[in-house]
Amino acid sequence: MSDTETQSAIVVGASSGIGEALAREFAASGYEVGLTARRREKLELIGDQLETQAYVAKMDVTDTEDAREGFRELADAMGEVDVVVLCAGVGYENRDLDWEQERETVDVNVRGFTALATAAMARFEQQGGGHLVGISSVAAHMANGALPAYPASKAFVSNYCDALRYRARNLEADVDVTTIEPGFVDTDMAGGTFWMCSPETAAAQIYRAVRRRKRHAYVTRRWWLVAGLLGLLPDVVKRRLFA
């Protein structure tokens, strides 16, 4: 990414939480920003408040073909896109295994993510470079009987980002892929208060990871301790903790 020209970023899932804070962070750093989510009115309100040029596109990632077409149209309107952040996500406590909640989690966090990740990679290969940022979760390192689909879907995001990063080594285009794994962030999907940070703190750390072209980052950084511990716990302990 050049520091001498106006840069641009698309944030998918920009109407609230980490996505909204990231859009504001990019704009404050001089980026033109493309905002997508299901709530167009909220996006327009956010766009009007940004310090740089904002582009708005209503997008439902569960309608994958329409979302991919909308992404391409937004990218065309913006010109060359330096960064694409895939931040749209849902998660439910679902001990009863309600199918609709499990289905929506997979549709948004897996199908929607993959549809737009592949669209973004195609765009980067076409233009000769770019940076894909996938917002996963520390939950990717655990299974949880209370919310079965969410950690599984985030494990998919983390592994898929790894695969895209490995694939990018064989491309002629200069493509970076960053995996972000937040812990508890003060949003509607927080799920807990331990080591909780604000969306603004999360956005600042994510932006720093993007500028440094990091392959992987925990938000906040100390969550790597939790992720490492989870990897060491025997299954008998995990069954007690996450039943």
RODRENVO-513889 format. One record per residue: chain; residue number from 1; z, y, x of N, C-alpha, C in turn; residue in one letter. Coordinates in steps of 0.2 Angstrom, whole numbers. Each point is the difference from the previous one (the first is absolute). Layout:
<pts>
<pt A, NUM, <Z, Y, X>, <Z, Y, X>, <Z, Y, X>, A>
...
</pts>
This chain:
<pts>
<pt A, 1, <0, -6, 4>, <0, 6, -4>, <0, 6, 4>, M>
<pt A, 2, <-4, 5, -1>, <-1, 6, 4>, <5, 5, -3>, S>
<pt A, 3, <3, 4, 5>, <5, 5, -2>, <-3, 7, 0>, D>
<pt A, 4, <-7, 0, 1>, <-4, 7, 0>, <-3, 1, -7>, T>
<pt A, 5, <-1, -5, -4>, <-4, 1, -6>, <5, -2, -6>, E>
<pt A, 6, <-2, 3, -6>, <4, -1, -6>, <-1, -8, -1>, T>
<pt A, 7, <6, -3, -1>, <0, -7, -2>, <2, -1, -7>, Q>
<pt A, 8, <-1, -6, -2>, <0, -2, -7>, <4, -6, -1>, S>
<pt A, 9, <4, -1, -6>, <3, -6, -1>, <0, -1, -8>, A>
<pt A, 10, <-1, -6, -2>, <0, -2, -7>, <7, -4, 0>, I>
<pt A, 11, <4, 2, -5>, <6, -4, -2>, <-1, -3, -7>, V>
<pt A, 12, <0, -6, 0>, <0, -4, -6>, <7, -1, -3>, V>
<pt A, 13, <1, 2, -6>, <7, 0, -2>, <4, 6, 1>, G>
<pt A, 14, <-3, 6, -1>, <3, 6, 3>, <3, 4, -5>, A>
<pt A, 15, <2, -3, -6>, <2, 4, -6>, <8, 1, 0>, S>
<pt A, 16, <3, -4, 5>, <8, 0, 0>, <2, -4, 6>, S>
<pt A, 17, <6, 1, 2>, <4, -4, 5>, <-3, 1, 7>, G>
<pt A, 18, <-1, -5, 4>, <-2, 0, 7>, <-7, 3, 0>, I>
<pt A, 19, <-5, -2, -5>, <-7, 2, 0>, <0, 8, -1>, G>
<pt A, 20, <4, 3, -5>, <0, 7, -1>, <2, 3, 7>, E>
<pt A, 21, <6, -2, 2>, <3, 3, 6>, <-5, 0, 6>, A>
<pt A, 22, <-4, -6, 1>, <-5, -1, 5>, <-6, 5, -1>, L>
<pt A, 23, <-2, 1, -6>, <-5, 5, -1>, <2, 7, 2>, A>
<pt A, 24, <6, 2, -1>, <3, 6, 2>, <0, 1, 7>, R>
<pt A, 25, <2, -6, 3>, <1, 0, 8>, <-7, 1, 3>, E>
<pt A, 26, <-5, -3, -2>, <-6, 0, 3>, <-3, 7, -1>, F>
<pt A, 27, <1, 3, -6>, <-3, 7, -2>, <4, 5, 5>, A>
<pt A, 28, <7, -1, 1>, <3, 5, 4>, <-2, -1, 7>, A>
<pt A, 29, <-3, -5, 2>, <-2, -1, 7>, <-8, 2, 1>, S>
<pt A, 30, <-3, 3, -6>, <-6, 2, 1>, <-6, -4, -3>, G>
<pt A, 31, <2, -6, -3>, <-5, -5, -2>, <-2, 2, -7>, Y>
<pt A, 32, <-7, 0, -2>, <-2, -1, -6>, <2, -6, -3>, E>
<pt A, 33, <2, 0, -7>, <3, -6, -3>, <-3, -2, -6>, V>
<pt A, 34, <-2, -7, 0>, <-2, -3, -7>, <5, -3, -3>, G>
<pt A, 35, <2, 1, -6>, <5, -2, -4>, <-2, -5, -6>, L>
<pt A, 36, <2, -6, 0>, <-2, -5, -5>, <7, -3, -3>, T>
<pt A, 37, <-1, -1, -7>, <5, -3, -4>, <-2, -1, -7>, A>
<pt A, 38, <4, -2, -4>, <-2, -1, -7>, <1, 7, -4>, R>
<pt A, 39, <5, 4, 3>, <2, 6, -4>, <-4, 6, 3>, R>
<pt A, 40, <-6, 2, -3>, <-4, 5, 3>, <4, 7, -1>, R>
<pt A, 41, <3, 1, -5>, <3, 7, -1>, <6, 1, 5>, E>
<pt A, 42, <3, -6, 2>, <5, 1, 5>, <-3, 1, 7>, K>
<pt A, 43, <-6, -3, 1>, <-3, 1, 6>, <-3, 7, 1>, L>
<pt A, 44, <-2, 3, -5>, <-3, 6, 0>, <6, 5, 1>, E>
<pt A, 45, <5, -1, -3>, <6, 4, 2>, <2, 0, 7>, L>
<pt A, 46, <0, -6, 3>, <2, -1, 7>, <-6, 4, 4>, I>
<pt A, 47, <-6, -1, -1>, <-5, 2, 3>, <0, 8, 0>, G>
<pt A, 48, <2, 3, -5>, <0, 7, 0>, <6, 3, 4>, D>
<pt A, 49, <4, -4, 2>, <6, 2, 4>, <-1, -1, 8>, Q>
<pt A, 50, <-5, -4, 1>, <-2, -1, 7>, <-2, 6, 4>, L>
<pt A, 51, <1, 0, 7>, <-3, 5, 4>, <-7, 0, 2>, E>
<pt A, 52, <-3, -6, -1>, <-7, -1, 2>, <-4, -2, -6>, T>
<pt A, 53, <-7, -1, 1>, <-4, -3, -5>, <2, -6, -3>, Q>
<pt A, 54, <1, -1, -7>, <2, -6, -3>, <-6, -3, -4>, A>
<pt A, 55, <-1, -6, 0>, <-5, -4, -5>, <4, -4, -4>, Y>
<pt A, 56, <-1, -1, -6>, <4, -4, -5>, <-5, -5, -3>, V>
<pt A, 57, <2, -6, -1>, <-3, -5, -3>, <4, -5, -4>, A>
<pt A, 58, <0, 0, -6>, <4, -5, -4>, <-2, -7, 1>, K>
<pt A, 59, <4, -4, 2>, <-1, -7, 2>, <5, -5, -2>, M>
<pt A, 60, <-2, -6, -3>, <4, -5, -2>, <-2, -6, 4>, D>
<pt A, 61, <4, -2, 5>, <-2, -5, 5>, <-1, -7, -3>, V>
<pt A, 62, <3, -1, -6>, <-1, -6, -3>, <-7, -1, -2>, T>
<pt A, 63, <-3, 5, -2>, <-7, 0, -1>, <-4, 0, 6>, D>
<pt A, 64, <-1, -5, 4>, <-2, 0, 7>, <-7, 2, 1>, T>
<pt A, 65, <-5, -1, -4>, <-6, 2, 1>, <-1, 8, -1>, E>
<pt A, 66, <3, 2, -6>, <0, 7, -1>, <4, 4, 5>, D>
<pt A, 67, <6, -3, 3>, <4, 3, 5>, <-5, 1, 7>, A>
<pt A, 68, <-3, -6, 1>, <-4, 0, 6>, <-6, 6, 0>, R>
<pt A, 69, <-3, 0, -6>, <-5, 5, -1>, <3, 7, 0>, E>
<pt A, 70, <6, 1, -3>, <3, 7, 0>, <2, 1, 7>, G>
<pt A, 71, <2, -4, 4>, <2, 1, 7>, <-7, 2, 4>, F>
<pt A, 72, <-5, -3, -1>, <-6, 2, 4>, <-3, 7, -2>, R>
<pt A, 73, <1, 1, -7>, <-2, 7, -2>, <5, 5, 3>, E>
<pt A, 74, <6, -1, 0>, <5, 5, 3>, <-2, 1, 8>, L>
<pt A, 75, <-1, -6, 3>, <-1, 1, 7>, <-7, 4, 1>, A>
<pt A, 76, <-5, -2, -4>, <-6, 4, 1>, <1, 8, -1>, D>
<pt A, 77, <4, 1, -5>, <2, 7, -1>, <3, 4, 5>, A>
<pt A, 78, <4, -4, 4>, <4, 3, 5>, <-3, 0, 7>, M>
<pt A, 79, <-6, -4, 0>, <-3, -1, 7>, <3, -5, 4>, G>
<pt A, 80, <1, 1, 6>, <3, -5, 5>, <7, -1, -2>, E>
<pt A, 81, <3, -6, -1>, <7, 0, -1>, <3, -4, 6>, V>
<pt A, 82, <6, 4, 3>, <3, -2, 5>, <5, -6, -1>, D>
<pt A, 83, <4, 1, -5>, <6, -4, -2>, <-1, -2, -7>, V>
<pt A, 84, <2, -7, -2>, <1, -2, -7>, <6, -3, 0>, V>
<pt A, 85, <5, 2, -4>, <6, -3, -1>, <1, -3, -7>, V>
<pt A, 86, <1, -7, 0>, <1, -4, -6>, <7, 0, -2>, L>
<pt A, 87, <2, 4, -5>, <7, 0, -1>, <2, -2, -7>, C>
<pt A, 88, <-5, -1, -5>, <1, -3, -6>, <4, -6, 0>, A>
<pt A, 89, <5, -1, -4>, <4, -6, -1>, <5, 0, -6>, G>
<pt A, 90, <1, -6, -2>, <5, -1, -5>, <4, -6, 2>, V>
<pt A, 91, <6, 0, -4>, <5, -6, 1>, <5, 0, -5>, G>
<pt A, 92, <2, -6, -2>, <4, -1, -6>, <6, -5, 2>, Y>
<pt A, 93, <6, 1, -2>, <5, -6, 0>, <-2, -4, -6>, E>
<pt A, 94, <-1, -6, 1>, <-3, -5, -5>, <2, -7, 1>, N>
<pt A, 95, <7, -1, -1>, <3, -6, 0>, <-3, -5, -5>, R>
<pt A, 96, <-3, 3, -6>, <-2, -5, -5>, <-8, -1, 1>, D>
<pt A, 97, <-3, 2, 5>, <-7, -2, 2>, <-4, 2, -5>, L>
<pt A, 98, <1, 6, -3>, <-5, 3, -5>, <-7, 1, 3>, D>
<pt A, 99, <-5, -4, -3>, <-6, 0, 3>, <-3, 7, 1>, W>
<pt A, 100, <0, 4, -5>, <-3, 7, 0>, <3, 4, 6>, E>
<pt A, 101, <6, -1, 1>, <3, 4, 6>, <-3, -3, 7>, Q>
<pt A, 102, <0, -7, 0>, <-2, -3, 6>, <-8, 2, 1>, E>
<pt A, 103, <-4, 0, -5>, <-7, 1, 0>, <-1, 7, 2>, R>
<pt A, 104, <3, 5, -3>, <-1, 7, 2>, <2, 1, 8>, E>
<pt A, 105, <5, -3, 2>, <2, 1, 7>, <-6, -3, 5>, T>
<pt A, 106, <-2, -6, -2>, <-6, -3, 4>, <-6, 5, -1>, V>
<pt A, 107, <-1, 2, -6>, <-6, 4, -1>, <0, 6, 4>, D>
<pt A, 108, <5, 4, 0>, <1, 6, 4>, <1, -1, 7>, V>
<pt A, 109, <5, -4, 2>, <1, -1, 7>, <-4, -4, 5>, N>
<pt A, 110, <-4, -5, -4>, <-4, -4, 4>, <-7, 1, -1>, V>
<pt A, 111, <-2, -1, -7>, <-7, 1, -1>, <-2, 8, 1>, R>
<pt A, 112, <3, 4, -3>, <-1, 7, 1>, <0, 2, 7>, G>
<pt A, 113, <5, -2, 4>, <0, 2, 7>, <-6, -3, 4>, F>
<pt A, 114, <-2, -6, -2>, <-5, -3, 4>, <-7, 3, -2>, T>
<pt A, 115, <-1, 2, -6>, <-6, 3, -2>, <-1, 7, 4>, A>
<pt A, 116, <5, 4, 0>, <0, 6, 4>, <0, -1, 7>, L>
<pt A, 117, <4, -4, 3>, <0, -1, 7>, <-7, -2, 2>, A>
<pt A, 118, <-4, -5, -3>, <-7, -2, 2>, <-4, 6, -1>, T>
<pt A, 119, <0, 4, -5>, <-4, 6, -1>, <1, 5, 6>, A>
<pt A, 120, <6, 1, 1>, <2, 5, 6>, <-3, -3, 6>, A>
<pt A, 121, <1, -6, 2>, <-3, -3, 6>, <-7, 1, 0>, M>
<pt A, 122, <-4, -1, -5>, <-7, 1, 0>, <-2, 7, 1>, A>
<pt A, 123, <4, 4, -3>, <-1, 8, 2>, <1, 1, 7>, R>
<pt A, 124, <5, -2, 3>, <1, 1, 7>, <-5, -3, 4>, F>
<pt A, 125, <-3, -6, -1>, <-5, -3, 4>, <-6, 4, -1>, E>
<pt A, 126, <-2, 3, -6>, <-6, 4, -1>, <0, 6, 4>, Q>
<pt A, 127, <6, 3, 0>, <1, 7, 3>, <2, 0, 8>, Q>
<pt A, 128, <1, -6, 2>, <2, -1, 7>, <7, 0, 2>, G>
<pt A, 129, <5, 1, -5>, <7, 0, 2>, <4, 2, -6>, G>
<pt A, 130, <6, -1, 1>, <5, 2, -5>, <7, -4, 1>, G>
<pt A, 131, <4, 2, -5>, <7, -3, 1>, <3, -2, -7>, H>
<pt A, 132, <1, -7, -1>, <3, -2, -6>, <7, -1, 1>, L>
<pt A, 133, <4, 2, -5>, <7, -1, 0>, <2, -3, -6>, V>
<pt A, 134, <3, -6, 1>, <3, -4, -6>, <7, 0, -1>, G>
<pt A, 135, <2, 3, -6>, <8, 0, -1>, <2, -7, -3>, I>
<pt A, 136, <4, -3, 4>, <2, -7, -2>, <8, 2, -1>, S>
<pt A, 137, <4, -5, 2>, <7, 1, -1>, <4, -5, 5>, S>
<pt A, 138, <6, 2, 1>, <5, -5, 4>, <1, -6, -4>, V>
<pt A, 139, <-1, 1, -7>, <0, -6, -4>, <-5, -6, 1>, A>
<pt A, 140, <-5, 2, 4>, <-5, -5, 2>, <3, -5, 4>, A>
<pt A, 141, <6, 1, 3>, <4, -5, 4>, <4, -5, -3>, H>
<pt A, 142, <1, 1, -7>, <4, -4, -4>, <-3, -3, -6>, M>
<pt A, 143, <3, -5, -3>, <-2, -2, -7>, <7, 1, -4>, A>
<pt A, 144, <-1, 2, -6>, <5, 2, -4>, <-1, -3, -7>, N>
<pt A, 145, <5, -4, -2>, <0, -3, -7>, <0, 5, -6>, G>
<pt A, 146, <3, 6, 2>, <0, 5, -6>, <-6, 4, -1>, A>
<pt A, 147, <-4, 0, 5>, <-7, 4, -1>, <-5, -4, 5>, L>
<pt A, 148, <-2, -6, -3>, <-5, -4, 4>, <-6, 3, 3>, P>
<pt A, 149, <-4, 4, -5>, <-6, 2, 2>, <-1, 5, 5>, A>
<pt A, 150, <5, 5, 0>, <0, 6, 4>, <0, -2, 8>, Y>
<pt A, 151, <5, -3, 2>, <0, -2, 7>, <-6, -4, 2>, P>
<pt A, 152, <-2, -5, -4>, <-6, -4, 2>, <-6, 5, 0>, A>
<pt A, 153, <-1, 5, -4>, <-6, 4, 0>, <0, 5, 6>, S>
<pt A, 154, <6, 2, 2>, <1, 4, 6>, <-1, -4, 7>, K>
<pt A, 155, <2, -7, -1>, <-2, -4, 6>, <-8, -1, 1>, A>
<pt A, 156, <-3, 0, -6>, <-7, 0, 0>, <-3, 7, 4>, F>
<pt A, 157, <3, 5, -2>, <-3, 7, 2>, <1, 0, 8>, V>
<pt A, 158, <6, -2, 2>, <2, 0, 7>, <-5, -5, 4>, S>
<pt A, 159, <-1, -6, -2>, <-5, -5, 3>, <-7, 3, 0>, N>
<pt A, 160, <-2, 3, -6>, <-7, 2, -1>, <-1, 5, 5>, Y>
<pt A, 161, <5, 5, 1>, <-1, 5, 5>, <-1, -2, 7>, C>
<pt A, 162, <4, -5, 1>, <0, -3, 7>, <-7, -3, 1>, D>
<pt A, 163, <-3, -4, -5>, <-7, -3, 0>, <-5, 5, 1>, A>
<pt A, 164, <0, 6, -3>, <-4, 5, 0>, <0, 3, 7>, L>
<pt A, 165, <6, 1, 3>, <1, 3, 7>, <-3, -5, 5>, R>
<pt A, 166, <1, -6, -1>, <-3, -5, 5>, <-8, 0, -1>, Y>
<pt A, 167, <-2, 1, -6>, <-8, 0, -1>, <-3, 6, 3>, R>
<pt A, 168, <4, 6, 0>, <-3, 6, 2>, <-1, 0, 8>, A>
<pt A, 169, <3, -5, 3>, <-1, 0, 7>, <-8, -2, 2>, R>
<pt A, 170, <-3, -3, -5>, <-7, -3, 1>, <-5, 5, -3>, N>
<pt A, 171, <2, 6, -2>, <-4, 5, -3>, <-3, 5, 5>, L>
<pt A, 172, <-6, 2, -1>, <-2, 6, 4>, <4, 6, -2>, E>
<pt A, 173, <2, 1, -6>, <3, 6, -3>, <7, 0, 3>, A>
<pt A, 174, <3, 6, 1>, <7, 1, 3>, <5, 0, -6>, D>
<pt A, 175, <2, -5, -2>, <4, -1, -6>, <7, -2, 2>, V>
<pt A, 176, <5, 4, -3>, <7, -2, 1>, <3, -2, -7>, D>
<pt A, 177, <5, -5, 0>, <3, -2, -6>, <8, 0, 2>, V>
<pt A, 178, <4, 3, -4>, <7, 1, 0>, <3, -3, -6>, T>
<pt A, 179, <5, -4, 2>, <4, -3, -5>, <7, 3, -1>, T>
<pt A, 180, <2, 3, -6>, <6, 4, 0>, <5, -5, -5>, I>
<pt A, 181, <6, -1, 3>, <5, -4, -4>, <6, 4, -2>, E>
<pt A, 182, <0, 4, -5>, <6, 4, -2>, <6, -5, -2>, P>
<pt A, 183, <6, 2, 1>, <6, -2, -4>, <1, 3, -6>, G>
<pt A, 184, <6, 2, -2>, <1, 4, -6>, <-2, 7, 1>, F>
<pt A, 185, <-4, 2, -5>, <-2, 7, 0>, <2, 3, -7>, V>
<pt A, 186, <2, 6, -1>, <3, 3, -6>, <-6, 1, -5>, D>
<pt A, 187, <-3, -5, -3>, <-5, 0, -5>, <2, -4, -6>, T>
<pt A, 188, <-4, 0, -5>, <1, -5, -6>, <0, -7, 2>, D>
<pt A, 189, <-2, -2, 6>, <-1, -7, 2>, <6, -2, 5>, M>
<pt A, 190, <5, 5, 1>, <4, -1, 6>, <3, -7, 1>, A>
<pt A, 191, <3, -2, -6>, <3, -7, 0>, <7, -1, 4>, G>
<pt A, 192, <2, 6, 3>, <7, 0, 3>, <1, 6, 4>, G>
<pt A, 193, <6, 1, 3>, <2, 7, 3>, <1, -1, 7>, T>
<pt A, 194, <1, -6, 3>, <1, -1, 7>, <-5, 3, 4>, F>
<pt A, 195, <2, 4, 5>, <-4, 4, 5>, <-6, 3, -4>, W>
<pt A, 196, <2, 3, -6>, <-6, 3, -4>, <-2, 7, 3>, M>
<pt A, 197, <-6, 1, 0>, <-3, 7, 3>, <-4, 3, -6>, C>
<pt A, 198, <-1, 6, 1>, <-4, 4, -5>, <-7, -2, 1>, S>
<pt A, 199, <-5, 2, -5>, <-7, -1, 1>, <-2, 4, 5>, P>
<pt A, 200, <3, 6, 1>, <-3, 5, 5>, <2, -3, 7>, E>
<pt A, 201, <6, -3, 1>, <1, -3, 7>, <-5, -6, 1>, T>
<pt A, 202, <-1, -4, -5>, <-5, -5, 1>, <-7, 2, 2>, A>
<pt A, 203, <-2, 5, -4>, <-7, 3, 1>, <0, 3, 7>, A>
<pt A, 204, <5, 3, 3>, <0, 3, 6>, <-1, -6, 6>, A>
<pt A, 205, <4, -5, -1>, <0, -6, 4>, <-7, -3, 0>, Q>
<pt A, 206, <-3, -1, -6>, <-6, -3, -1>, <-6, 4, 4>, I>
<pt A, 207, <1, 7, -2>, <-5, 4, 4>, <0, -1, 7>, Y>
<pt A, 208, <6, 0, 3>, <1, 0, 7>, <-3, -7, 3>, R>
<pt A, 209, <1, -5, -4>, <-3, -7, 2>, <-8, 1, 0>, A>
<pt A, 210, <-3, 3, -5>, <-7, 1, -1>, <-2, 4, 6>, V>
<pt A, 211, <3, 5, 2>, <-3, 4, 6>, <1, -3, 6>, R>
<pt A, 212, <5, -5, 1>, <0, -4, 6>, <-4, -6, 0>, R>
<pt A, 213, <-3, -1, -6>, <-4, -6, -1>, <4, -7, 1>, R>
<pt A, 214, <6, 0, -2>, <4, -6, 0>, <-3, -5, -4>, K>
<pt A, 215, <1, -6, 3>, <-2, -6, -4>, <4, -2, -6>, R>
<pt A, 216, <7, 2, 1>, <5, -2, -5>, <6, 5, 1>, H>
<pt A, 217, <3, 1, -6>, <6, 5, 0>, <4, -2, -5>, A>
<pt A, 218, <7, 0, 1>, <5, -1, -5>, <2, 7, -2>, Y>
<pt A, 219, <2, 1, -7>, <2, 7, -2>, <6, -1, -4>, V>
<pt A, 220, <6, 2, 2>, <1, 4, 6>, <0, -5, 6>, T>
<pt A, 221, <0, 2, 6>, <-1, -5, 6>, <5, -5, 0>, R>
<pt A, 222, <6, 1, -2>, <5, -5, 1>, <0, -6, -4>, R>
<pt A, 223, <-5, 0, -5>, <-1, -6, -4>, <-3, -5, 4>, W>
<pt A, 224, <-2, 1, 6>, <-3, -6, 4>, <6, -5, 1>, W>
<pt A, 225, <6, 3, 0>, <6, -5, 1>, <1, -5, -5>, L>
<pt A, 226, <-1, 3, -7>, <0, -4, -6>, <-6, -6, 0>, V>
<pt A, 227, <-6, 3, 2>, <-5, -5, 0>, <1, -5, 5>, A>
<pt A, 228, <2, 2, 6>, <1, -5, 5>, <6, -5, -2>, G>
<pt A, 229, <5, 2, -3>, <5, -4, -2>, <-2, -5, -5>, L>
<pt A, 230, <-4, 2, -5>, <-3, -4, -5>, <-4, -6, 3>, L>
<pt A, 231, <-3, 2, 5>, <-4, -6, 3>, <4, -5, 4>, G>
<pt A, 232, <6, 2, 1>, <5, -5, 4>, <4, -4, -5>, L>
<pt A, 233, <1, 2, -6>, <4, -3, -5>, <-2, -7, -2>, L>
<pt A, 234, <4, -5, 0>, <-2, -7, -2>, <-1, 0, -8>, P>
<pt A, 235, <-4, -4, -2>, <-2, 0, -8>, <6, -1, -4>, D>
<pt A, 236, <5, -4, 2>, <6, -1, -4>, <4, 7, -1>, V>
<pt A, 237, <0, 4, 5>, <3, 7, -1>, <-5, 4, -5>, V>
<pt A, 238, <-6, 0, 1>, <-5, 4, -4>, <1, -2, -7>, K>
<pt A, 239, <1, -6, -1>, <1, -3, -7>, <6, 3, -4>, R>
<pt A, 240, <5, 1, 4>, <6, 3, -2>, <0, 8, -1>, R>
<pt A, 241, <-4, 3, 4>, <-1, 7, 0>, <-5, 3, -6>, L>
<pt A, 242, <-5, -4, 0>, <-6, 2, -4>, <-1, -4, -6>, F>
<pt A, 243, <4, -4, -3>, <-1, -4, -6>, <0, 4, -6>, A>
</pts>
